[in-house]
């Protein structure tokens, strides 16, 4: 969408498209293997021990 070689500046292109400049320059960081393993374990625990939904235990 943003063409860095275009005659319009990146800032102007972002404004025309309704993007923030920060989102144009943002580069995501890779997730480490340790973080992925931790997230996987948290997912497993949530599946093994599901919590009640918010608002399910309201008083009468």
C-alpha distance matrix in Angstrom:
0.0 3.8 6.3 9.5 11.6 10.9 14.0 12.5 12.9 10.4 12.6 12.4 8.7 9.0 12.1 11.0 8.5 11.5 10.4 13.2 13.1 14.8 12.1 9.7 12.7 14.2 15.4 17.6 21.1 22.7 25.5 28.9 31.2 33.7 31.3 30.3 34.0 34.7 32.1 33.5 37.0 36.1 34.7 38.0 40.1 38.4 39.0 42.6 43.4 41.4 41.8 42.7 40.0 39.8 42.3 44.3 47.4 47.9 51.5 53.2
3.8 0.0 3.8 6.2 8.9 8.4 11.3 9.8 9.5 6.8 9.5 9.9 6.5 7.1 10.6 10.3 8.8 11.4 9.8 11.8 10.8 12.8 10.9 7.7 10.3 12.7 14.2 17.0 20.4 22.4 25.4 28.8 31.4 33.7 31.4 30.8 34.6 35.2 32.8 34.6 38.0 37.1 36.0 39.3 41.3 39.7 40.7 44.2 44.9 43.0 43.3 44.3 41.6 41.2 43.7 45.9 48.9 49.3 52.9 54.8
6.3 3.8 0.0 3.8 5.4 5.4 8.9 8.6 8.9 7.3 10.9 11.0 8.1 10.0 13.2 12.6 11.8 14.8 13.4 15.1 13.4 15.5 14.1 10.5 12.2 15.0 16.0 19.1 22.2 24.1 27.4 30.4 33.1 35.6 33.5 33.0 36.7 37.6 35.4 37.0 40.4 39.8 38.8 42.0 44.1 42.7 43.6 47.0 47.9 46.1 46.6 47.7 45.1 44.8 47.4 49.5 52.5 53.0 56.6 58.5
9.5 6.2 3.8 0.0 3.8 5.6 8.4 8.5 7.6 6.2 10.0 11.0 9.3 10.8 14.0 14.3 14.1 16.4 14.6 15.4 12.9 14.8 14.2 10.4 11.0 14.2 15.1 18.6 21.4 23.5 27.0 29.9 32.7 35.1 33.2 33.1 36.8 37.6 35.7 37.5 40.8 40.3 39.6 42.8 44.8 43.6 44.7 48.0 48.8 47.3 47.6 49.0 46.5 46.0 48.7 51.0 53.8 54.3 57.9 59.9
11.6 8.9 5.4 3.8 0.0 3.8 6.6 8.4 8.7 8.9 12.6 12.8 11.3 13.7 16.5 16.2 16.4 19.1 17.8 18.8 16.4 18.5 17.9 14.1 14.7 18.0 18.7 22.1 24.7 26.7 30.2 33.0 35.7 38.2 36.5 36.2 39.9 40.9 39.1 40.7 44.1 43.7 42.9 46.0 48.2 47.1 48.0 51.3 52.2 50.7 51.1 52.5 50.0 49.6 52.3 54.5 57.3 57.9 61.5 63.4
10.9 8.4 5.4 5.6 3.8 0.0 3.8 5.4 7.1 8.2 11.4 10.6 9.0 12.2 14.3 13.5 14.2 17.2 16.6 18.0 16.1 18.8 18.2 14.5 15.9 19.2 20.5 23.9 26.8 28.9 32.3 35.2 38.0 40.5 38.5 38.1 41.9 42.7 40.6 42.3 45.7 45.0 44.1 47.3 49.4 48.0 48.9 52.3 53.1 51.3 51.6 52.7 50.0 49.5 51.9 54.2 57.1 57.5 61.0 62.8
14.0 11.3 8.9 8.4 6.6 3.8 0.0 3.8 6.3 9.0 11.4 10.0 9.7 13.2 14.5 13.8 15.4 18.2 18.0 19.1 17.0 20.1 20.1 16.6 17.9 21.4 23.1 26.6 29.5 31.8 35.2 38.1 41.0 43.4 41.3 41.2 44.9 45.6 43.5 45.4 48.7 47.9 47.1 50.4 52.3 50.8 51.9 55.3 56.0 54.1 54.2 55.2 52.4 51.7 54.0 56.5 59.3 59.4 62.9 64.7
12.5 9.8 8.6 8.5 8.4 5.4 3.8 0.0 3.8 6.5 8.2 6.2 6.4 9.9 10.8 10.2 12.2 14.7 14.7 15.8 14.0 17.4 17.5 14.3 16.0 19.5 21.6 25.0 28.1 30.7 33.9 37.0 40.0 42.1 39.8 39.8 43.6 43.9 41.7 43.7 47.0 45.9 45.1 48.6 50.3 48.6 49.8 53.3 53.7 51.7 51.6 52.5 49.6 48.7 50.9 53.5 56.2 56.2 59.7 61.4
12.9 9.5 8.9 7.6 8.7 7.1 6.3 3.8 0.0 3.8 5.3 5.2 6.2 8.6 9.9 10.7 12.4 14.1 13.3 13.6 11.2 14.5 15.1 11.9 13.1 16.8 19.1 22.6 25.5 28.4 31.5 34.5 37.7 39.6 37.4 37.6 41.4 41.6 39.5 41.8 44.9 43.8 43.3 46.7 48.3 46.8 48.2 51.6 51.9 50.0 49.8 50.8 48.0 47.0 49.3 52.0 54.6 54.6 58.0 60.0
10.4 6.8 7.3 6.2 8.9 8.2 9.0 6.5 3.8 0.0 3.8 5.5 5.1 6.1 8.6 9.9 10.5 12.0 10.4 10.7 8.2 11.1 11.4 8.2 9.5 13.1 15.5 18.9 22.0 24.8 27.9 31.0 34.1 36.0 33.7 33.9 37.7 37.8 35.8 38.0 41.1 40.0 39.5 43.0 44.5 43.0 44.4 47.8 48.1 46.3 46.2 47.2 44.5 43.6 46.0 48.6 51.2 51.4 54.9 56.9
12.6 9.5 10.9 10.0 12.6 11.4 11.4 8.2 5.3 3.8 0.0 3.8 5.5 5.2 6.2 8.7 10.0 10.4 9.2 8.6 6.4 9.9 11.0 8.7 10.2 13.6 16.6 19.8 22.9 26.0 28.8 32.0 35.3 36.8 34.2 34.6 38.4 38.2 36.1 38.6 41.5 40.1 39.7 43.3 44.6 42.9 44.5 47.9 47.9 45.9 45.5 46.4 43.6 42.4 44.6 47.4 49.9 49.8 53.2 55.1
12.4 9.9 11.0 11.0 12.8 10.6 10.0 6.2 5.2 5.5 3.8 0.0 3.8 5.4 5.1 6.2 8.6 9.8 9.9 10.5 9.3 13.1 13.6 11.3 13.5 16.7 19.7 22.7 26.0 29.0 31.7 35.0 38.2 39.8 37.2 37.4 41.2 41.0 38.7 41.0 44.0 42.5 41.9 45.5 46.9 45.0 46.5 49.9 50.0 47.8 47.4 48.0 45.0 43.8 45.9 48.7 51.3 51.0 54.4 56.1
8.7 6.5 8.1 9.3 11.3 9.0 9.7 6.4 6.2 5.1 5.5 3.8 0.0 3.8 5.4 5.1 6.2 8.5 8.4 10.2 9.4 12.8 12.3 9.7 12.5 15.4 18.0 21.0 24.4 27.0 29.8 33.2 36.2 38.1 35.4 35.3 39.1 39.2 36.7 38.8 42.0 40.6 39.7 43.3 44.8 43.0 44.2 47.7 48.0 45.8 45.6 46.3 43.4 42.4 44.6 47.2 49.9 49.9 53.3 55.0
9.0 7.1 10.0 10.8 13.7 12.2 13.2 9.9 8.6 6.1 5.2 5.4 3.8 0.0 3.8 5.5 5.2 6.0 4.9 6.4 6.2 9.6 8.9 7.1 10.3 12.7 15.8 18.4 21.9 24.7 27.2 30.7 33.7 35.4 32.5 32.5 36.3 36.1 33.6 35.9 38.9 37.4 36.6 40.2 41.6 39.7 41.1 44.6 44.7 42.5 42.2 42.9 39.9 38.9 41.1 43.7 46.4 46.4 49.8 51.6
12.1 10.6 13.2 14.0 16.5 14.3 14.5 10.8 9.9 8.6 6.2 5.1 5.4 3.8 0.0 3.8 5.4 5.0 6.0 7.1 7.9 11.4 11.4 10.4 13.4 15.6 19.0 21.4 24.9 27.8 30.1 33.6 36.7 38.1 35.1 35.3 39.0 38.6 36.0 38.3 41.3 39.5 38.7 42.4 43.6 41.4 42.9 46.4 46.3 43.9 43.3 43.7 40.6 39.3 41.2 44.0 46.6 46.3 49.6 51.2
11.0 10.3 12.6 14.3 16.2 13.5 13.8 10.2 10.7 9.9 8.7 6.2 5.1 5.5 3.8 0.0 3.8 5.5 7.8 10.2 11.2 14.5 13.8 12.5 15.8 18.0 21.0 23.4 27.0 29.6 32.0 35.6 38.4 40.1 37.1 36.9 40.6 40.4 37.6 39.7 42.8 41.1 40.0 43.6 45.0 42.8 44.0 47.6 47.6 45.1 44.6 44.9 41.7 40.6 42.4 45.1 47.9 47.5 50.9 52.3
8.5 8.8 11.8 14.1 16.4 14.2 15.4 12.2 12.4 10.5 10.0 8.6 6.2 5.2 5.4 3.8 0.0 3.8 5.6 9.0 10.6 13.3 11.6 10.7 14.4 16.0 18.7 20.8 24.5 26.8 29.1 32.7 35.4 37.1 34.1 33.7 37.4 37.3 34.4 36.3 39.5 37.8 36.6 40.1 41.6 39.4 40.5 44.1 44.2 41.7 41.4 41.8 38.6 37.7 39.7 42.2 45.1 45.0 48.4 49.8
11.5 11.4 14.8 16.4 19.1 17.2 18.2 14.7 14.1 12.0 10.4 9.8 8.5 6.0 5.0 5.5 3.8 0.0 3.8 6.7 9.4 11.8 10.5 10.7 14.3 15.4 18.6 20.3 23.9 26.5 28.4 32.1 34.9 36.2 33.0 32.8 36.5 36.0 33.1 35.3 38.2 36.3 35.2 38.9 40.1 37.7 39.0 42.6 42.4 39.9 39.3 39.5 36.3 35.1 37.0 39.6 42.4 42.1 45.4 47.0
10.4 9.8 13.4 14.6 17.8 16.6 18.0 14.7 13.3 10.4 9.2 9.9 8.4 4.9 6.0 7.8 5.6 3.8 0.0 3.8 6.3 8.3 6.7 7.2 10.6 11.6 14.8 16.6 20.2 22.9 24.9 28.5 31.4 32.8 29.7 29.6 33.4 32.9 30.2 32.5 35.4 33.6 32.8 36.4 37.7 35.5 37.0 40.5 40.4 38.1 37.6 38.2 35.2 34.1 36.3 38.9 41.6 41.5 45.0 46.8
13.2 11.8 15.1 15.4 18.8 18.0 19.1 15.8 13.6 10.7 8.6 10.5 10.2 6.4 7.1 10.2 9.0 6.7 3.8 0.0 3.8 5.3 5.4 6.8 9.2 10.1 13.8 15.6 19.0 22.1 24.0 27.5 30.6 31.7 28.6 29.0 32.7 31.9 29.5 32.1 34.8 32.9 32.5 36.2 37.2 35.2 37.0 40.4 40.1 37.9 37.2 37.9 35.1 33.8 36.0 38.8 41.3 41.2 44.5 46.5
13.1 10.8 13.4 12.9 16.4 16.1 17.0 14.0 11.2 8.2 6.4 9.3 9.4 6.2 7.9 11.2 10.6 9.4 6.3 3.8 0.0 3.8 5.4 5.1 6.6 8.6 12.3 14.9 18.0 21.3 23.6 26.9 30.2 31.4 28.6 29.2 32.9 32.4 30.3 33.0 35.7 34.1 33.9 37.6 38.6 37.0 38.8 42.1 41.9 40.0 39.5 40.5 37.8 36.5 38.9 41.7 44.1 44.1 47.5 49.7
14.8 12.8 15.5 14.8 18.5 18.8 20.1 17.4 14.5 11.1 9.9 13.1 12.8 9.6 11.4 14.5 13.3 11.8 8.3 5.3 3.8 0.0 3.8 5.4 5.4 5.9 9.7 11.9 14.7 18.2 20.3 23.5 26.9 27.9 25.1 25.9 29.6 28.9 26.9 29.8 32.4 30.8 30.8 34.4 35.4 33.9 35.9 39.0 38.9 37.1 36.6 37.8 35.4 34.1 36.7 39.5 41.7 41.9 45.4 47.7
12.1 10.9 14.1 14.2 17.9 18.2 20.1 17.5 15.1 11.4 11.0 13.6 12.3 8.9 11.4 13.8 11.6 10.5 6.7 5.4 5.4 3.8 0.0 3.8 5.5 5.1 8.5 10.3 13.7 16.7 18.9 22.3 25.5 26.8 23.8 24.2 27.9 27.5 25.2 27.7 30.6 29.1 28.7 32.3 33.5 31.9 33.6 36.9 37.0 35.2 34.9 36.1 33.5 32.6 35.3 37.8 40.3 40.7 44.2 46.5
9.7 7.7 10.5 10.4 14.1 14.5 16.6 14.3 11.9 8.2 8.7 11.3 9.7 7.1 10.4 12.5 10.7 10.7 7.2 6.8 5.1 5.4 3.8 0.0 3.8 5.7 8.6 11.4 14.8 17.7 20.4 23.7 26.9 28.5 25.9 26.1 29.9 29.9 27.7 30.0 33.1 31.9 31.4 34.9 36.4 34.9 36.4 39.7 40.0 38.3 38.2 39.5 37.0 36.2 38.9 41.3 43.9 44.4 47.9 50.1
12.7 10.3 12.2 11.0 14.7 15.9 17.9 16.0 13.1 9.5 10.2 13.5 12.5 10.3 13.4 15.8 14.4 14.3 10.6 9.2 6.6 5.4 5.5 3.8 0.0 3.8 6.5 9.9 12.7 15.9 18.8 21.8 25.2 26.8 24.4 25.0 28.7 28.7 26.9 29.5 32.3 31.3 31.2 34.7 36.1 35.0 36.7 39.8 40.1 38.7 38.6 40.2 37.9 37.2 40.0 42.5 44.9 45.4 49.0 51.4
14.2 12.7 15.0 14.2 18.0 19.2 21.4 19.5 16.8 13.1 13.6 16.7 15.4 12.7 15.6 18.0 16.0 15.4 11.6 10.1 8.6 5.9 5.1 5.7 3.8 0.0 3.8 6.4 9.4 12.7 15.3 18.5 21.8 23.3 20.7 21.3 25.0 24.9 23.1 25.7 28.5 27.5 27.5 30.9 32.3 31.2 33.0 36.0 36.4 35.0 35.0 36.7 34.6 33.9 36.9 39.3 41.6 42.4 45.9 48.4
15.4 14.2 16.0 15.1 18.7 20.5 23.1 21.6 19.1 15.5 16.6 19.7 18.0 15.8 19.0 21.0 18.7 18.6 14.8 13.8 12.3 9.7 8.5 8.6 6.5 3.8 0.0 3.8 6.5 9.4 12.5 15.5 18.8 20.6 18.4 18.8 22.5 22.9 21.3 23.7 26.6 26.0 26.0 29.2 30.9 30.2 31.8 34.7 35.3 34.3 34.7 36.7 34.8 34.5 37.8 39.8 42.2 43.2 46.9 49.5
17.6 17.0 19.1 18.6 22.1 23.9 26.6 25.0 22.6 18.9 19.8 22.7 21.0 18.4 21.4 23.4 20.8 20.3 16.6 15.6 14.9 11.9 10.3 11.4 9.9 6.4 3.8 0.0 3.8 6.5 9.0 12.3 15.5 17.2 14.8 15.1 18.9 19.1 17.5 19.9 22.8 22.2 22.3 25.5 27.1 26.5 28.1 30.9 31.6 30.7 31.2 33.3 31.7 31.6 34.9 36.8 39.1 40.4 44.1 46.7
21.1 20.4 22.2 21.4 24.7 26.8 29.5 28.1 25.5 22.0 22.9 26.0 24.4 21.9 24.9 27.0 24.5 23.9 20.2 19.0 18.0 14.7 13.7 14.8 12.7 9.4 6.5 3.8 0.0 3.8 6.4 9.1 12.6 14.1 12.2 13.1 16.6 16.9 16.0 18.5 21.1 20.9 21.4 24.4 25.9 25.8 27.5 30.0 30.8 30.3 31.0 33.4 32.2 32.2 35.7 37.5 39.5 41.1 44.6 47.5
22.7 22.4 24.1 23.5 26.7 28.9 31.8 30.7 28.4 24.8 26.0 29.0 27.0 24.7 27.8 29.6 26.8 26.5 22.9 22.1 21.3 18.2 16.7 17.7 15.9 12.7 9.4 6.5 3.8 0.0 3.8 6.4 9.4 11.6 10.2 10.3 13.8 14.9 14.1 16.0 18.8 19.2 19.6 22.1 24.0 24.3 25.7 28.1 29.2 29.0 30.1 32.8 31.8 32.3 35.9 37.3 39.4 41.2 44.8 47.7
25.5 25.4 27.4 27.0 30.2 32.3 35.2 33.9 31.5 27.9 28.8 31.7 29.8 27.2 30.1 32.0 29.1 28.4 24.9 24.0 23.6 20.3 18.9 20.4 18.8 15.3 12.5 9.0 6.4 3.8 0.0 3.8 6.6 8.3 6.4 6.7 10.2 11.0 10.5 12.5 15.1 15.5 16.1 18.6 20.4 20.8 22.3 24.5 25.7 25.7 26.8 29.7 29.0 29.6 33.3 34.5 36.5 38.5 42.1 45.0
28.9 28.8 30.4 29.9 33.0 35.2 38.1 37.0 34.5 31.0 32.0 35.0 33.2 30.7 33.6 35.6 32.7 32.1 28.5 27.5 26.9 23.5 22.3 23.7 21.8 18.5 15.5 12.3 9.1 6.4 3.8 0.0 3.8 5.4 5.2 6.3 8.7 10.0 10.7 12.4 14.4 15.5 16.7 18.6 20.2 21.3 22.9 24.5 25.8 26.4 27.7 30.9 30.6 31.4 35.1 36.1 37.9 40.1 43.5 46.6
31.2 31.4 33.1 32.7 35.7 38.0 41.0 40.0 37.7 34.1 35.3 38.2 36.2 33.7 36.7 38.4 35.4 34.9 31.4 30.6 30.2 26.9 25.5 26.9 25.2 21.8 18.8 15.5 12.6 9.4 6.6 3.8 0.0 3.8 5.5 5.0 6.2 8.6 9.9 10.5 12.3 14.3 15.3 16.5 18.5 20.1 21.2 22.5 24.3 25.2 26.9 30.3 30.4 31.5 35.3 35.9 37.7 40.2 43.6 46.6
33.7 33.7 35.6 35.1 38.2 40.5 43.4 42.1 39.6 36.0 36.8 39.8 38.1 35.4 38.1 40.1 37.1 36.2 32.8 31.7 31.4 27.9 26.8 28.5 26.8 23.3 20.6 17.2 14.1 11.6 8.3 5.4 3.8 0.0 3.8 5.4 5.1 6.2 8.7 9.9 10.7 12.4 14.3 15.4 16.7 18.6 20.1 21.1 22.4 23.7 25.1 28.6 29.0 30.0 33.8 34.4 35.8 38.4 41.6 44.8
31.3 31.4 33.5 33.2 36.5 38.5 41.3 39.8 37.4 33.7 34.2 37.2 35.4 32.5 35.1 37.1 34.1 33.0 29.7 28.6 28.6 25.1 23.8 25.9 24.4 20.7 18.4 14.8 12.2 10.2 6.4 5.2 5.5 3.8 0.0 3.8 5.4 5.0 6.1 8.5 9.8 10.5 12.3 14.2 15.4 16.6 18.5 19.9 20.9 21.6 22.8 26.1 26.1 26.9 30.7 31.5 33.1 35.4 38.8 42.0
30.3 30.8 33.0 33.1 36.2 38.1 41.2 39.8 37.6 33.9 34.6 37.4 35.3 32.5 35.3 36.9 33.7 32.8 29.6 29.0 29.2 25.9 24.2 26.1 25.0 21.3 18.8 15.1 13.1 10.3 6.7 6.3 5.0 5.4 3.8 0.0 3.8 5.4 5.1 6.1 8.6 9.9 10.6 12.3 14.3 15.4 16.6 18.4 19.9 20.5 22.2 25.4 25.4 26.6 30.4 31.0 32.8 35.3 38.8 41.8
34.0 34.6 36.7 36.8 39.9 41.9 44.9 43.6 41.4 37.7 38.4 41.2 39.1 36.3 39.0 40.6 37.4 36.5 33.4 32.7 32.9 29.6 27.9 29.9 28.7 25.0 22.5 18.9 16.6 13.8 10.2 8.7 6.2 5.1 5.4 3.8 0.0 3.8 5.5 5.1 6.2 8.7 9.9 10.6 12.4 14.4 15.4 16.5 18.2 19.5 21.5 24.9 25.5 27.0 30.8 31.0 32.6 35.3 38.6 41.7
34.7 35.2 37.6 37.6 40.9 42.7 45.6 43.9 41.6 37.8 38.2 41.0 39.2 36.1 38.6 40.4 37.3 36.0 32.9 31.9 32.4 28.9 27.5 29.9 28.7 24.9 22.9 19.1 16.9 14.9 11.0 10.0 8.6 6.2 5.0 5.4 3.8 0.0 3.8 5.4 5.1 6.2 8.7 9.9 10.6 12.4 14.3 15.3 16.3 17.5 19.0 22.5 23.1 24.3 28.1 28.4 29.8 32.5 35.7 38.9
32.1 32.8 35.4 35.7 39.1 40.6 43.5 41.7 39.5 35.8 36.1 38.7 36.7 33.6 36.0 37.6 34.4 33.1 30.2 29.5 30.3 26.9 25.2 27.7 26.9 23.1 21.3 17.5 16.0 14.1 10.5 10.7 9.9 8.7 6.1 5.1 5.5 3.8 0.0 3.8 5.4 5.1 6.2 8.7 9.9 10.6 12.5 14.3 15.3 15.7 17.1 20.4 20.6 21.8 25.6 26.1 27.8 30.4 33.8 36.8
33.5 34.6 37.0 37.5 40.7 42.3 45.4 43.7 41.8 38.0 38.6 41.0 38.8 35.9 38.3 39.7 36.3 35.3 32.5 32.1 33.0 29.8 27.7 30.0 29.5 25.7 23.7 19.9 18.5 16.0 12.5 12.4 10.5 9.9 8.5 6.1 5.1 5.4 3.8 0.0 3.8 5.5 5.1 6.3 8.8 10.0 10.7 12.4 14.3 15.0 17.3 20.6 21.1 22.9 26.6 26.6 28.4 31.3 34.6 37.5
37.0 38.0 40.4 40.8 44.1 45.7 48.7 47.0 44.9 41.1 41.5 44.0 42.0 38.9 41.3 42.8 39.5 38.2 35.4 34.8 35.7 32.4 30.6 33.1 32.3 28.5 26.6 22.8 21.1 18.8 15.1 14.4 12.3 10.7 9.8 8.6 6.2 5.1 5.4 3.8 0.0 3.8 5.4 5.0 6.2 8.7 9.9 10.5 12.1 13.6 15.8 19.4 20.5 22.4 26.0 25.8 27.2 30.2 33.4 36.4
36.1 37.1 39.8 40.3 43.7 45.0 47.9 45.9 43.8 40.0 40.1 42.5 40.6 37.4 39.5 41.1 37.8 36.3 33.6 32.9 34.1 30.8 29.1 31.9 31.3 27.5 26.0 22.2 20.9 19.2 15.5 15.5 14.3 12.4 10.5 9.9 8.7 6.2 5.1 5.5 3.8 0.0 3.8 5.4 5.1 6.2 8.7 9.9 10.4 11.3 12.8 16.4 17.3 18.8 22.5 22.5 23.9 26.8 30.0 33.1
34.7 36.0 38.8 39.6 42.9 44.1 47.1 45.1 43.3 39.5 39.7 41.9 39.7 36.6 38.7 40.0 36.6 35.2 32.8 32.5 33.9 30.8 28.7 31.4 31.2 27.5 26.0 22.3 21.4 19.6 16.1 16.7 15.3 14.3 12.3 10.6 9.9 8.7 6.2 5.1 5.4 3.8 0.0 3.8 5.5 5.1 6.3 8.7 9.9 10.1 12.3 15.5 16.1 18.1 21.8 21.5 23.4 26.4 29.7 32.5
38.0 39.3 42.0 42.8 46.0 47.3 50.4 48.6 46.7 43.0 43.3 45.5 43.3 40.2 42.4 43.6 40.1 38.9 36.4 36.2 37.6 34.4 32.3 34.9 34.7 30.9 29.2 25.5 24.4 22.1 18.6 18.6 16.5 15.4 14.2 12.3 10.6 9.9 8.7 6.3 5.0 5.4 3.8 0.0 3.8 5.5 5.1 6.1 8.5 9.9 12.8 16.2 17.4 20.0 23.4 22.6 24.2 27.5 30.6 33.4
40.1 41.3 44.1 44.8 48.2 49.4 52.3 50.3 48.3 44.5 44.6 46.9 44.8 41.6 43.6 45.0 41.6 40.1 37.7 37.2 38.6 35.4 33.5 36.4 36.1 32.3 30.9 27.1 25.9 24.0 20.4 20.2 18.5 16.7 15.4 14.3 12.4 10.6 9.9 8.8 6.2 5.1 5.5 3.8 0.0 3.8 5.4 5.0 5.8 7.9 10.3 14.0 15.7 18.0 21.4 20.6 21.8 25.0 28.0 30.9
38.4 39.7 42.7 43.6 47.1 48.0 50.8 48.6 46.8 43.0 42.9 45.0 43.0 39.7 41.4 42.8 39.4 37.7 35.5 35.2 37.0 33.9 31.9 34.9 35.0 31.2 30.2 26.5 25.8 24.3 20.8 21.3 20.1 18.6 16.6 15.4 14.4 12.4 10.6 10.0 8.7 6.2 5.1 5.5 3.8 0.0 3.8 5.5 5.2 5.1 7.5 10.9 12.2 14.6 18.0 17.3 18.9 22.1 25.2 28.0
39.0 40.7 43.6 44.7 48.0 48.9 51.9 49.8 48.2 44.4 44.5 46.5 44.2 41.1 42.9 44.0 40.5 39.0 37.0 37.0 38.8 35.9 33.6 36.4 36.7 33.0 31.8 28.1 27.5 25.7 22.3 22.9 21.2 20.1 18.5 16.6 15.4 14.3 12.5 10.7 9.9 8.7 6.3 5.1 5.4 3.8 0.0 3.8 5.6 5.6 9.1 12.0 13.3 16.4 19.5 18.2 20.1 23.4 26.6 29.0
42.6 44.2 47.0 48.0 51.3 52.3 55.3 53.3 51.6 47.8 47.9 49.9 47.7 44.6 46.4 47.6 44.1 42.6 40.5 40.4 42.1 39.0 36.9 39.7 39.8 36.0 34.7 30.9 30.0 28.1 24.5 24.5 22.5 21.1 19.9 18.4 16.5 15.3 14.3 12.4 10.5 9.9 8.7 6.1 5.0 5.5 3.8 0.0 3.8 6.2 9.7 12.7 15.0 18.0 20.9 19.3 20.5 24.1 26.9 29.4
43.4 44.9 47.9 48.8 52.2 53.1 56.0 53.7 51.9 48.1 47.9 50.0 48.0 44.7 46.3 47.6 44.2 42.4 40.4 40.1 41.9 38.9 37.0 40.0 40.1 36.4 35.3 31.6 30.8 29.2 25.7 25.8 24.3 22.4 20.9 19.9 18.2 16.3 15.3 14.3 12.1 10.4 9.9 8.5 5.8 5.2 5.6 3.8 0.0 3.8 6.5 9.7 12.4 15.2 17.9 16.4 17.2 20.8 23.5 26.2
41.4 43.0 46.1 47.3 50.7 51.3 54.1 51.7 50.0 46.3 45.9 47.8 45.8 42.5 43.9 45.1 41.7 39.9 38.1 37.9 40.0 37.1 35.2 38.3 38.7 35.0 34.3 30.7 30.3 29.0 25.7 26.4 25.2 23.7 21.6 20.5 19.5 17.5 15.7 15.0 13.6 11.3 10.1 9.9 7.9 5.1 5.6 6.2 3.8 0.0 3.8 6.6 8.9 11.9 14.7 13.2 14.7 18.1 21.1 23.7
41.8 43.3 46.6 47.6 51.1 51.6 54.2 51.6 49.8 46.2 45.5 47.4 45.6 42.2 43.3 44.6 41.4 39.3 37.6 37.2 39.5 36.6 34.9 38.2 38.6 35.0 34.7 31.2 31.0 30.1 26.8 27.7 26.9 25.1 22.8 22.2 21.5 19.0 17.1 17.3 15.8 12.8 12.3 12.8 10.3 7.5 9.1 9.7 6.5 3.8 0.0 3.8 6.4 8.8 11.5 10.4 11.5 14.8 17.8 20.7
42.7 44.3 47.7 49.0 52.5 52.7 55.2 52.5 50.8 47.2 46.4 48.0 46.3 42.9 43.7 44.9 41.8 39.5 38.2 37.9 40.5 37.8 36.1 39.5 40.2 36.7 36.7 33.3 33.4 32.8 29.7 30.9 30.3 28.6 26.1 25.4 24.9 22.5 20.4 20.6 19.4 16.4 15.5 16.2 14.0 10.9 12.0 12.7 9.7 6.6 3.8 0.0 3.8 6.5 8.4 6.7 8.1 11.5 14.6 17.2
40.0 41.6 45.1 46.5 50.0 50.0 52.4 49.6 48.0 44.5 43.6 45.0 43.4 39.9 40.6 41.7 38.6 36.3 35.2 35.1 37.8 35.4 33.5 37.0 37.9 34.6 34.8 31.7 32.2 31.8 29.0 30.6 30.4 29.0 26.1 25.4 25.5 23.1 20.6 21.1 20.5 17.3 16.1 17.4 15.7 12.2 13.3 15.0 12.4 8.9 6.4 3.8 0.0 3.8 6.2 5.6 8.4 10.9 14.4 16.8
39.8 41.2 44.8 46.0 49.6 49.5 51.7 48.7 47.0 43.6 42.4 43.8 42.4 38.9 39.3 40.6 37.7 35.1 34.1 33.8 36.5 34.1 32.6 36.2 37.2 33.9 34.5 31.6 32.2 32.3 29.6 31.4 31.5 30.0 26.9 26.6 27.0 24.3 21.8 22.9 22.4 18.8 18.1 20.0 18.0 14.6 16.4 18.0 15.2 11.9 8.8 6.5 3.8 0.0 3.8 5.6 7.7 9.1 12.8 15.5
42.3 43.7 47.4 48.7 52.3 51.9 54.0 50.9 49.3 46.0 44.6 45.9 44.6 41.1 41.2 42.4 39.7 37.0 36.3 36.0 38.9 36.7 35.3 38.9 40.0 36.9 37.8 34.9 35.7 35.9 33.3 35.1 35.3 33.8 30.7 30.4 30.8 28.1 25.6 26.6 26.0 22.5 21.8 23.4 21.4 18.0 19.5 20.9 17.9 14.7 11.5 8.4 6.2 3.8 0.0 3.8 5.6 5.8 9.6 11.9
44.3 45.9 49.5 51.0 54.5 54.2 56.5 53.5 52.0 48.6 47.4 48.7 47.2 43.7 44.0 45.1 42.2 39.6 38.9 38.8 41.7 39.5 37.8 41.3 42.5 39.3 39.8 36.8 37.5 37.3 34.5 36.1 35.9 34.4 31.5 31.0 31.0 28.4 26.1 26.6 25.8 22.5 21.5 22.6 20.6 17.3 18.2 19.3 16.4 13.2 10.4 6.7 5.6 5.6 3.8 0.0 3.8 5.9 9.2 11.2
47.4 48.9 52.5 53.8 57.3 57.1 59.3 56.2 54.6 51.2 49.9 51.3 49.9 46.4 46.6 47.9 45.1 42.4 41.6 41.3 44.1 41.7 40.3 43.9 44.9 41.6 42.2 39.1 39.5 39.4 36.5 37.9 37.7 35.8 33.1 32.8 32.6 29.8 27.8 28.4 27.2 23.9 23.4 24.2 21.8 18.9 20.1 20.5 17.2 14.7 11.5 8.1 8.4 7.7 5.6 3.8 0.0 3.8 6.5 9.2
47.9 49.3 53.0 54.3 57.9 57.5 59.4 56.2 54.6 51.4 49.8 51.0 49.9 46.4 46.3 47.5 45.0 42.1 41.5 41.2 44.1 41.9 40.7 44.4 45.4 42.4 43.2 40.4 41.1 41.2 38.5 40.1 40.2 38.4 35.4 35.3 35.3 32.5 30.4 31.3 30.2 26.8 26.4 27.5 25.0 22.1 23.4 24.1 20.8 18.1 14.8 11.5 10.9 9.1 5.8 5.9 3.8 0.0 3.8 6.6
51.5 52.9 56.6 57.9 61.5 61.0 62.9 59.7 58.0 54.9 53.2 54.4 53.3 49.8 49.6 50.9 48.4 45.4 45.0 44.5 47.5 45.4 44.2 47.9 49.0 45.9 46.9 44.1 44.6 44.8 42.1 43.5 43.6 41.6 38.8 38.8 38.6 35.7 33.8 34.6 33.4 30.0 29.7 30.6 28.0 25.2 26.6 26.9 23.5 21.1 17.8 14.6 14.4 12.8 9.6 9.2 6.5 3.8 0.0 3.8
53.2 54.8 58.5 59.9 63.4 62.8 64.7 61.4 60.0 56.9 55.1 56.1 55.0 51.6 51.2 52.3 49.8 47.0 46.8 46.5 49.7 47.7 46.5 50.1 51.4 48.4 49.5 46.7 47.5 47.7 45.0 46.6 46.6 44.8 42.0 41.8 41.7 38.9 36.8 37.5 36.4 33.1 32.5 33.4 30.9 28.0 29.0 29.4 26.2 23.7 20.7 17.2 16.8 15.5 11.9 11.2 9.2 6.6 3.8 0.0
